[in-house]
Amino acid sequence: MEIVDSSLGEYSSSLADEVLRCIQIGLLCVQESAVDRPTMSTVVSTLGNDKAVLPPPNQPAFVVKKAHNVDASGGTGSNNEVTLTLVQPR
């Protein structure tokens, strides 16, 4: 509820339910597979119907995970091999 604009009024359980519902609909709209995303008509009808049952969203497609690679010496390092080519005119 920290992200809710204070101009919307006092915190209540109905406001919390509405905020969570909007977040869930938003997460459904950004599913990795287009087949899993609701149509705009479904989104509009769902926003206007508090009784509609929403499916749970899948794991987001892009999740930033912090990974540590440990090399033979016990330190952390990266196994990425990157080549950078700069094109310069003659």
C-alpha positions as CSV (number, residue, x, y, z in Angstrom):
1,M,0.0,0.0,0.0
2,E,3.1,2.2,0.1
3,I,2.8,2.9,-3.6
4,V,-0.8,4.1,-3.4
5,D,-1.3,7.9,-3.9
6,S,-2.5,9.4,-0.7
7,S,-5.0,11.6,-2.6
8,L,-7.1,8.4,-3.1
9,G,-8.2,8.6,0.5
10,E,-7.8,6.7,3.7
11,Y,-6.4,3.2,3.7
12,S,-9.1,0.6,3.8
13,S,-9.4,-3.1,3.1
14,S,-11.6,-2.3,0.0
15,L,-8.9,0.0,-1.3
16,A,-6.2,-2.6,-0.7
17,D,-8.3,-5.2,-2.5
18,E,-8.8,-2.9,-5.5
19,V,-5.1,-2.1,-5.7
20,L,-4.1,-5.7,-5.5
21,R,-6.6,-6.5,-8.2
22,C,-5.2,-3.8,-10.5
23,I,-1.7,-5.1,-9.9
24,Q,-2.7,-8.7,-10.7
25,I,-4.5,-7.5,-13.9
26,G,-1.3,-5.6,-14.9
27,L,0.8,-8.7,-14.3
28,L,-1.5,-10.7,-16.5
29,C,-1.2,-8.1,-19.3
30,V,2.6,-8.5,-19.4
31,Q,2.9,-12.3,-19.6
32,E,5.8,-13.6,-21.7
33,S,3.5,-15.6,-24.0
34,A,0.8,-13.6,-25.8
35,V,-1.6,-16.6,-25.4
36,D,-1.5,-16.1,-21.6
37,R,-2.4,-12.4,-21.8
38,P,-6.0,-11.2,-21.5
39,T,-7.7,-9.4,-24.3
40,M,-8.5,-5.7,-23.8
41,S,-12.2,-6.4,-23.6
42,T,-11.5,-9.0,-20.9
43,V,-9.3,-6.4,-19.0
44,V,-12.1,-3.8,-19.2
45,S,-14.8,-6.1,-18.1
46,T,-12.6,-7.5,-15.3
47,L,-11.8,-4.0,-14.0
48,G,-15.5,-3.3,-13.8
49,N,-16.5,-6.6,-12.2
50,D,-15.2,-7.2,-8.6
51,K,-16.6,-10.8,-8.7
52,A,-14.6,-12.0,-11.7
53,V,-12.1,-14.6,-10.8
54,L,-8.6,-13.9,-12.1
55,P,-6.0,-16.6,-12.8
56,P,-2.7,-16.2,-11.1
57,P,0.0,-14.6,-13.2
58,N,3.0,-16.7,-14.3
59,Q,6.6,-16.0,-13.3
60,P,7.6,-12.7,-15.0
61,A,9.7,-13.1,-18.1
62,F,12.5,-10.8,-17.0
63,V,13.6,-11.3,-13.5
64,V,16.8,-9.8,-12.3
65,K,18.6,-12.4,-10.3
66,K,22.0,-11.9,-8.6
67,A,24.2,-14.8,-9.4
68,H,27.7,-15.4,-8.1
69,N,30.2,-17.5,-10.0
70,V,33.0,-19.0,-7.9
71,D,36.3,-19.7,-9.6
72,A,38.9,-22.2,-8.6
73,S,40.6,-19.8,-6.2
74,G,37.3,-19.4,-4.3
75,G,36.7,-15.9,-5.6
76,T,33.8,-14.7,-7.6
77,G,34.2,-13.9,-11.3
78,S,32.3,-13.9,-14.6
79,N,32.5,-16.5,-17.2
80,N,31.2,-14.2,-19.9
81,E,33.4,-13.7,-22.9
82,V,32.6,-10.4,-24.6
83,T,34.2,-8.9,-27.7
84,L,33.8,-5.2,-28.3
85,T,34.4,-3.9,-31.8
86,L,34.5,-0.2,-32.5
87,V,34.0,0.8,-36.1
88,Q,35.9,4.0,-37.1
89,P,36.0,5.7,-40.4
90,R,39.3,6.1,-42.3
